[in-house]
Amino acid sequence: ADFFIRGVSTFGYSKSPLILIDGVETTATELARMQTDDVATFSIMKDASATALYGAKGANGVLVITTKSGKEGKMKINARFEQSRSSNTKNVELADPITYMRLENEAILTRDRNGILPYTQNRIDNTGTGNPYVYPANNWQDMLLKDYTNNQRFNMSLSGGGKLARYYVTGAVTQDNGILEVDKRNNFNSNINLKSYQLRSNINLNLTPSTEAVVRFAGTFDDYNGPIEGGAGIFTRIMRANPVMFPAYYPSELNPGINHILFGKILKMQP
C-alpha cells in the first residue's frame, strides 16, 4: 500500500511516511502483513509534531503503531479463524483475436504502406473457424485465470501475568492461494501457494518499583511455491501474449508416441 499523509508537492518528491512499530522503523509491507489483533494503538503524526520528534525522517508524516502487552491476571486465550475470497479487482478487456490481427496489420501499414503484413486475409478468415491447432484463437485471461480463490487465516494469542512479569504471546498462520488456472490433466501444480507464519512475544518485567524492562520479539516466515515472477509477473505475461501465434497446447493424440498433454506433436502454422 502507498500512504499519503502530507501529499506530494513536486515530481520525484519522497512521499512515504515514517512507519514505526513499537518504536522500530519498518516498511509498508510489514505493516500490511501485521495481524490486526496485535494492534493496541494506531496514531498518525504530521506537521511540526512529527518533525519535532523524528527530524527529517518525519517530514512526510509518521505512523506510530503499538502492539498489545500482557495485563496482570489469569491467562486469557483469544483465537480467530477467517475464510476469505479474493479475485482480481478488474480484468482488462482485450480485443478479440480477429480484431487483434486486423489492428496489427493496420499498425504496420500506418508506418510503412509497403510493409509486410504479419497476417494474411486467409489466416484472418480461418481464425476461430478452422482447425484450432493450426489457426488458434486464445483468450489467455479466461484460460489461465480463475474467477476467485479462497484463503484462510488463523491466529491465537495468550496473555496474562503477575505483579513481577506480564506476557503477550501470539502466533498466526495465513494461507494465500493464487488464481492461476491449472489443468487437471497436468502432473504438477503451477499455481501460487503462499504460507506465512508470524510470531510475536511481548514480555514486561518489573525490575524495581520504578524500573520496567520490556522484551519484544517478532518474526515472519514465508513458505512460497509458485511462479518465480510472482502473480504480477504472470499477469504481465498474460497481457502481452499473442492470442493467435500458437495454441495453448498440442494434444498428445496428435503424436501417439507421447502421452502427456503438454508435449504433443507441433503443427506447422498456416499463413
N, C-alpha and C positions, 0 to 999 in steps of 0.2 A: 504494500500500500504506500501511497505518497501522501504526506501530510503537509498542509499549508496553514501555517499559523499567522504569519505576518505578511504573506503574499510575496510576489516577485516583482521587483522594481525594474530590473534590466535583464537583457538576454544573457544566459550563462550564469546568472547570479545564483549562488547557493541558496536553496530554499528549504533544505531538510532541517528540522528542529533537532535539538539535542534530546536523546531519549535515555532516561535513567531508570533502571530497575533496582530498587534497594540501594541507590547511590552509585551503581555501576553503569558506566556508559555502554550502550548496546545498540543493536540495529533494529530497523523496522521489521525485518524478517523475524527476529527473535520475539519482538513484541506481538506480531501477528500469531505466532505459534504458542504463545503463552496461554495457559488454562485460565479461563475467567474465574473459576472457583478459587484460585490462589490470590486474586487481587483483593487487597484490603482498601486501598485508596488510590485514586487516579486524579491528578490535577494538571492544569496547564498554566504555565507562566509565560508572560510576554512583556514587551516593552522594557522599562527600566528595571523592573523587579528581576527579570531573567539575567540581564547583563550585569547587574549589581552582584549577583551571587556566582555566576558562572563565566563572566567575562565575555570574550569574543565568541566562545562556543555557544553562548546563549543568545546570540544576535537574532537568530531565526525562531526563537521561542524554545521552550523546554517542556517536555512531557515527563512528569515525575510519577512513577508507579511504586507503590509499596506493597509487598506481599504480606500475607497473614502471619501472625505469630500465635503461639500457643497461649492459653489462658489457664490460670490456676483452677484446678477442679478435676473431676473424673474424666477419664478418656472419652472423647467423642469421636464417632466414626461417621463420615459422610461419604456417600457413593452416588455416582451419576452415570447413566448409560444413555447414549444418544444414537439414533439411527437417522441418517440424513440422506438426501438425494441431491445430486449435483448434475449439472449439464452445462453446455455452452450457453453463455449469455445471449449470443445471437450468432447464427451461421451466416456466412457471406453468400449472397445469391449470385451464382455464376451463370454465364451464358451456356446454352445447350451446345452440344458438340458441333452441330451444323453451323450455328451462328459463329462459333469459335473459329472454324476453318474459313468461313467467308470473311470474317473480320481480319484474320491474319493475312489472307490474300490481299485484302484491300489495303492493309498497312504496308505491304511490300510495294504495291503499285503507287501508293501515295508518295513514296520516297524515290521510286525508280519505275517509270512507265514501261521499261523493257526488262524489269526484274523477273527472275524465275519464281513462279508461284509454287509454294510448298504443297498445295493440294489441288489436284485436278478436279474437273467437274464430275468425272466418273467416280472418283473417291468420295466426293461430297454426296452424290446421288445414292451411293450404296451404303453409306454410313448409317447405321440404325436399322437398315432393312435387309442388308446382305448377311453374309457369314460373319458373326460377331467376333471370330478369331482372326479374320482377315481385315474386316472393317470395324474395328472396335469403337464403341461409344460409351465411355465410362463416366459415371458420376462418383468421383472419388470420395466426396463427403458422405454420401449415402452408404458406400461400400466399406469405408474404413472407420466411420464414427458411429457410435451408438447414440441414442437419444438422451440417455441418462445413465448414471451409475449409482450404486448405494455405498455409503461409507458408514463406519462405526467408530464411536469414541467412548472410552470408559476411563473414569478416574476415581480414585479413592484417597481419602485423607484421614489422618489420625492426629488428634490434638488433645492437649491436657498438660498436667504437671502439678508441681507443688510450690512451696514458698521459695525453694532454692533454684529450681530449674523448671522451665516450661518448653514444650516442644510442639512443632507443627510439621508433620511428615506427610508427603503426598506423592502419588505415582499415577501416571496416565499412560494409556495406550491408544493410539489413533491408527485406524486402518483406512487409508485412502486408495481408491481404485480409479484407474483411468477409464476413458470412454472409447478406447480403441476397439474396434470390432475384430474378433478373432474367429476365423473359420473353424468350425468344429472338426473338420477333417484334418486339421493340422496336428502335428505331434508335439507342438510346443506352444506356449502362451507368450505372445509378444506384447501384451497389454501392460500398463503401468500398475505396479503393486508396491505401495509405499507403507511401511510400518514405522511408526515413530513412537519412541519410548521417552518419557520425561520423568525425571525425579527431582524432588525439591525437599530440603530439610532446613528448617529454621529452629535453632536452639538458643534460648535465652537463659543465661546463668547469672545469679546474684552473687557476686564475689564479696562485696561488702554492702552495708546498708545504703551506701551512696554510689556504688560502682556496679555496673552490669556489663557482662560480656555477651556479645551476640555472634553466633557462628552460623553462617548461611552456606548452603551447598545447593547447586542446581546444575543439572546436566540434561542434554538432549541427544538421543542416539537414534540414527536412521538406518533402516534396512530397506534398500531400494532395489527393485528388479524392474527392468523396462528398457525402453529405447535410450541410447546414450544421449541423444539430443533432448530428451525430455518431451513433455507434451507440446510445448511451444514450437520446438524444432520439427516435430512430426506434422503439426498443423500447418506450418510454413511449407513443408514438402507437399502436402495435400493441395494447398492453394496453387502451387506452381507446377504441379504435374500435368503433363499434356494428356487431355482426355481421349485422344484419338490415335496416339502414337503406337500403343500396344495394349493388349487385353490384360486383365488383372492376373490371369493365369492360363496356362495351356493344359487342358485335361490330360491325365495320364493315358486315357484310352487312345489318344492320338499316337501314342508310342507304346506298343504292347510290352516292350522290354523294361519300362519304368512304371512303377505302381504308386508313385507319390503325386499328389495333386499339383504340387508346385513345379514339377520337373518333367512335364510332358514335352512332346516334340514341338519345336518352334516353327511356326508357319511364316513363310515369306510374305511381307506386306505387299499389297497390290497398289499400283498407282491410282 
